[in-house]
Amino acid sequence: MTSRCICILAGLLIFSCFCLADSGSGDELTLAEYHAELDQLLLAAQQLDSSGRSIPAILKDLPPSWRVRTEHQDFQISTEGLRQEVRKFTQEGDFSAANAIRSRIQSLRNDLDGFETSPQDASSNRERLTAILARREFRDVRGPTFLDRLAQRVLAVILSLLGILFRSSAIPTISKFLVYGLIGLAVLTLGFLVYRYIKPNSKQENVVPTNLPVSARSWALWLADARAAAAANDWREAIHLAYWCGISFLEHQGTWRPDRARTPREYLRLMTTSSEHREALSTLTQIFELTWYAKRNADAGTFSQTMQALERLGCHPS
């Protein structure tokens, strides 16, 4: 009899362990199951109104939380806020309470959609940024060097000493030459630092050629130099010379008065919208700015587009 009782108790213990294991695994949801659960809740919430109908069972029997299992980690998502909205609807039963339930479920859906969305591949943007920073105009860009930091510390010490001296009552006993020397050293150091920071790090290119006005040189000579540069595969310089060929041609035609300080955009603004040459000059200016100032890559195709714009302007060598 005793052995029989022991077997029964052992069987009950083993059965209870299996039941606990099954109940523990049933509390976990996959992403797909959690998505389906939210869809059912949202569908049930759409049925809520102020007509006095009973609340769907799926909303009344919400668990305290959902445990969602993913490939990398598990999440514990509390339902306390949603259950509070359901209790409020049970008490009040108006449209605003029902709408609050739908909004909270939709917020959970949006969070799930954002989690499931794979992050964008930023490798192409990173490669593009690396290529931009590798350009010639960024070669001298750097942080403060050891000498820069040392000069800043020296200047800070000098200014601190000057502050102490000017606040001290012992100034009359200090030699005026020492005070003036310290002030002079501080001014020189400050001037040196300002010069270092405002000095351009790269060579500045002129907006227009040095032999101004542009029309002082025949547009045919500009065109010949542009073609010579193209023959040497120096496409950027060829487009540069071709642009000033067009400007020289228009100045020879009396389109505007020569001005040595005028920029390419100002030349374009002088052209009226009704002018037959405006579209060609706009194309020529855009190609020039992109290749010369923005330092875009230029090739034979880009130079061919430039020559076509010149021909529309009327630059036809005899």
Secondary structure as UniProt FT lines:
FT   HELIX           2..26
FT   STRAND          28..30
FT   HELIX           31..45
FT   TURN            46..47
FT   HELIX           57..60
FT   STRAND          65..69
FT   STRAND          74..78
FT   HELIX           80..92
FT   HELIX           95..116
FT   HELIX           123..133
FT   HELIX           136..138
FT   TURN            139..140
FT   HELIX           146..167
FT   TURN            169..170
FT   HELIX           171..173
FT   HELIX           176..198
FT   HELIX           214..216
FT   HELIX           219..231
FT   TURN            232..233
FT   HELIX           235..252
FT   TURN            253..254
FT   TURN            260..261
FT   HELIX           264..270
FT   TURN            273..274
FT   TURN            276..277
FT   HELIX           278..288
FT   HELIX           289..293
FT   HELIX           300..313
//
